Amino acid sequence: MMKHVLLLQLVRGMQRKEKGFLYVDTHAGRGRYDLSEADRGDSLARKAEHPDGIGRLLNGAEPPAAVAEYVALVRAFDGLAGGAEADGGVRFYPGSPWIVQELARAQDRLGLCEKHPEEAAALKEAFAREPRVSVQLMDGYNAVRAMLPPPEKRALVLIDPPFEVPNEFALVASALDEGLRRMPAATFAVWYPLTERARTDEFLWRLESAETRAPTFAAELMIAGEDAALKLKGCGLVVVNPPWQIDREIAPVLASLAGLLAQAPGGSGKLRWVVPE
């Protein structure tokens, strides 16, 4: 959710220039998610997470403008999908492909990648009538080689892996290196979970010391302090080659989200430059 709020701002930042750009989503998923499945208790047999995420934003105090725009998009998607929950909540939640497609201008394009056949098929069906959107059945880590540089000469690449394998950070770093070699000025955004601080710091150090290093900041949202019992204490978004001065817009949004979403003492939102501009 924090990822989608910040992604919205990144797209708006890219659109300050009239020239179009290619949006690449390396791990696009199926495009929409039925939150009621989690409420019923799905095969994963775990507690639904959305009540403490989007649920708080839907039913809480008036959010800041950037968050309010995101909430409006979520409500609009739920209505189009046939949700329209009477209690003020939502049933259907949009993935990043739909959010960006809603913001895209006539001169912007989307390239969506998904390696799981069933998910890719659902994504193709969802965007079958969108000529500016292409869906590729492929491993997203190959997308930077297959899609960059685009004819537009501008690109925003979201790398949002599931972090299900031990070497996921290494795979992300290699993809970033490949992408920056092919297109040094492209903007990359990488989502990551905050579970083990040491692994995250090692990843950020690798970006700082890479030969292809470029201006980079890390925006992190903690919903609990380091000593909390929660396994997932928050998440972060690394942005490489960010749009001009977008950090000044994102920093206060992070602080607001920390206040809205904190589940234990120590919740915070912060932004720091890993490689200064």
ZIMO-V540155 format. One line per field, one symbol per residue. burial: # if it has 16 or more other ideal C-beta (glycine too) atoms within 10 Angstrom, else .. A space follows every 10 residues. Layout:
burial: ???
This chain:
burial: ########## #.###....# ########## ###.##.#.. .......#.# ..######.. ..#..##..# #.###.##.. #.#.....## ########## #.##...### #####...## .###.##... .##.##...# #.##..#### ...####### #......##. ###.###### ..#..##### ####....## ..##.##... ..##.##### ####...#.. ..######## ###..##.## ..###.##.# ##...####. #..##..
